Amino acid sequence: MVPVYKTFTLRYNKVIYIPHSYIYHTKMTVRKDTKYMSQSSFGNKFKVTTWGESHGKALGAVVDGCPAGLSLCEDDIQIFLDRRKPGQSRYTTARKEGDLVEILSGVFEGKTTGTPISLMVRNTDQRSRDYGNIAYSYRPGHADYTFDQKYGFRDYRGGGRSSGRETIGRVAAGAIASKILGELGISICTYTKSIGPVKISSFDKEEINQNAFYMPDAQAAAKAGEYLEECMKNQDSAGGVIECRITGTPAGLGEPVFDKLSALLSHALMSIGAVKAVEIGDGIAVTSLNGSTDNDGFTIKDGEIVKTSNHAGGIMGGISDGSEIILRAHIKPTPSISQPQQTVTKDKETLSLEIHGRHDPVIVPRAVVVVESMAAITLADALFVNMSSQMDRVRDFYMN
C-alpha cells in the first residue's frame, strides 16, 4: 500500500514529506521554527566537518574540498595528533589514549583523490564512571547548563560533544590544511606565550618542542612549571595565551565586509571551547595608541611594496597584506578542578560539587596545535575562495 504523505514547510523554505502513519505513531510535531542540531562544519571550499563524542566509540572529521594529488599518509596526520594527545607530561590529563588516526577514504596510493577524506580516531580509555556525580548537576565553567537548555538533553560523560576531545577532528583536518599551505610556501609557528602570570621574555624556535609547555623560552617554561605545581597543590588550574605567526601568506586573502580574514580567523579560534578572546596584531593595545603610531607605512624593498611596521598583524581592511599574520588566543583556566564549587541540580537543588577524574591543570600546551590547525584550515579555505576573485586568474586557469 502506498503511504499517504503530508507536506511541512520548514525554515529556509525547505519542504519535507512525512508519511501520515509515521506522524500518527510517533505523535510527531513539526513547527515553522524547527531548529536543527549543532552545526559541525567549517569552511566553504575547504570544508571540515567534525564528529564524535568524548566517551563514544570514536571521533573524527570529514574533509571535503582537498585537491587531488596531495601526498598524504596517516603519519602526516599523526604528527599533529601527537602534539595534542593526553599523557604528555604531569601537566596534562592522565587519560591514556594513543589517538591513532585511520584514513578511511579519499586517499589512494599515497595521494588524495579529490573526494571527501574521512578520518577516524578510536577512543580506548574512557572512564564514564568518573562523571557519575555530575549526571544531574551542572559543572561550573562547563557547557553542561547551556547545552541542556538548548537541547533538553546532554551527554554528561566528559561533556560529550562539548568536550575538548572534539578537537581531535580539527587537528587531523588541520594537518591536511598545513600540507596544502606548505606546498605554497606558507608556514605557521605556534607556541605558548604565557601561562598564568608567567610570560616569555625571549624567543628560541628550537626550544618550543623541548619543554612540556611549548614555550620558546626555557626559563619561562621552568617558571611556568613552578607556578602550575602551586596550582595543583591548591587543587586549582591556570589559563594562558597562545601566539600564532604565519609567514608566506600572499596579499589579497579575505573579503572587505563580513568574511574579512580577521573575522574568519577570529571565528575559527573562538570556536575552540577554551578560547575567550582573540587578538590580531597589536590587539587590545591599539586602544592606547595614536593613529601616528598605530598606522603601518609603506615603502619599496627589492622592487616590491612592503610595510614599514606590522601593527595590523598582517591584515588590513579585513584582507591579508602579505606581511606576517600575528594571532593570539587567550585560553581560560581548566574548569574541572577538585575544589568545592557552588552549583545546582537539574531539579534546582543547590549543592557543593567537587570534580574528580583525570583533567589537565592547564589546557594551553595541548591547545597550541588546535589553534594552529584552525588557522591552517581557515587559510586553506581562504586561498581556494580567492582563486576566483579576479577574471584574469579564472581565464589563466582555463585558457592556459
Sequence and secondary structure as in RCSB ss.txt:
>XXXX:A:sequence
MVPVYKTFTLRYNKVIYIPHSYIYHTKMTVRKDTKYMSQSSFGNKFKVTTWGESHGKALGAVVDGCPAGLSLCED
DIQIFLDRRKPGQSRYTTARKEGDLVEILSGVFEGKTTGTPISLMVRNTDQRSRDYGNIAYSYRPGHADYTFDQK
YGFRDYRGGGRSSGRETIGRVAAGAIASKILGELGISICTYTKSIGPVKISSFDKEEINQNAFYMPDAQAAAKAG
EYLEECMKNQDSAGGVIECRITGTPAGLGEPVFDKLSALLSHALMSIGAVKAVEIGDGIAVTSLNGSTDNDGFTI
KDGEIVKTSNHAGGIMGGISDGSEIILRAHIKPTPSISQPQQTVTKDKETLSLEIHGRHDPVIVPRAVVVVESMA
AITLADALFVNMSSQMDRVRDFYMN
>XXXX:A:secstr
    EEEEE GGG EEEEEHHHHHHHT    TT   S   EE SSSEEEEEE TTSSEEEEEEE   TT B  HH
HHHHHHHHH S SSTTS        EEE SSEETTEE SS EEEEEE     GGGGGGGSSB  TTSSHHHHHHH
HS    STTGGGSGGGHHHHHHHHHHHHHHHHHTT EEEEEEEEETTEE  S  GGGGGGSTT  S HHHHHHHH
HHHHHHHHTT  B EEEEEEEES  TT S SSTT HHHHHHHHHHTSTTEEEEEETTGGGGGG  HHHHS  EEE
ETTEEEES  TTTTEETTEE SS EEEEEEE   S  SS EEEEBTTS EEEE   S   SBSHHHHHHHHHHHH
HHHHHHHHHHHTTSSHHHHHHHHH 
